[in-house]
């Protein structure tokens, strides 16, 4: 992917390959990705975990970096920021993810 082809949807597609091993779903569907900002020089992402005590946090961040590296130009910097505000809740999940867990009709 060239720098010109880097866009929010391409980044989101890469992040859909990052699976939260406790939930068995990708971090985008789970609503863990809060914001994606793309510029010529970098990709800047705010994301969270289901709780500050999430034991898989480091692994998820490492997996996100690896998936992004696969699709972004080598010159593109990756900034992942772990944020806790607003707190994550199941309402942030995509409807299909809520249905997966049997939480309402989505």
N, C-alpha and C positions, 0 to 999 in steps of 0.2 A: 504494500500500500504506500502510495506517495504521500508526502506531507499535504498536498492539496486534497487528497482523497480522505484524509482523516476527518471524521465527523462524529457527532454524538451517537448516531444510530450504529455506526460501525463499532464504536467503543462499547455501546450497550450490548451488541451481538456477541462481542468477545467476552463480556462479563457474564452473559447467560451460560457460558461454559464452566463457570466457577460454581461448584456444588458445595452447599453447606452439608457436611457429612452427617450431622445430627438430624437435619430435616429431610435430607435426600432431594432437595430442590435447589435450583440455582438462586444466586443472591439477588438477581433482578426480580424474579417472580416473588421472592420473599419480601421484597420491599426494603432491602438493606442498602440499596444504592440511592442516595438522596439527591445528588447533583453531579452532573458531568459537564465540565467546561473544556472546550477544545480551542487551542490557538495554534499558530504556526510552529511554535517551539515546544509545546507540551500539552499533555492531557492532565487535567486536575480534577480529582474525583473525591467527593465527600461520601463516605459510607459508614454504616454502623453495624453493630451486631445485635442479636436479639436481647442480650444483656451484657453489662460490663464484665461479668464473670465468665463469659463464653470461653470455654477451653480451646475452641478451634479458631479463635481470632487470628493468631499469627499464621496458621496454615492457610486460612482463607485469603489473607492479604498476600501471602507468597503466591498462591494460585492465581490471584487476580493479576499480579505483576507478570507472571509467566504467560498468561493468556494474552495480555495486552502487548507484551514483547513480541508475540507471534504475529501480530497484525499491524503494529505500528512501525514507522520508519525508525531505524537505529538512532537517528538524531533527535527523536522525539522524547522529551523527558516525561516521566510518569510520576505524578504526585498523588499519593493516596492518603487522604486524611480521615482518620477514625474520629467520628463525632458522636456525641451522646445527646444532643439537642437538635430537634425534638426527640424524645425517647421513642424507640421503636415500639410498635404495637401491631397486632394482627390486621388492623384496618389498613395498614400500609401495603399488605400483600395484594397481588393480583387476584382477581376473582377465581381463576383456575387453581391457584395455590390454596386459597381458603377452602375450595371444594375438595381438594386433595386430602385435606385434614378433616373434612366433614363439618366445617365451620360455616354454616349458613348456605344459602343458595348462590352466594357470590355476588 
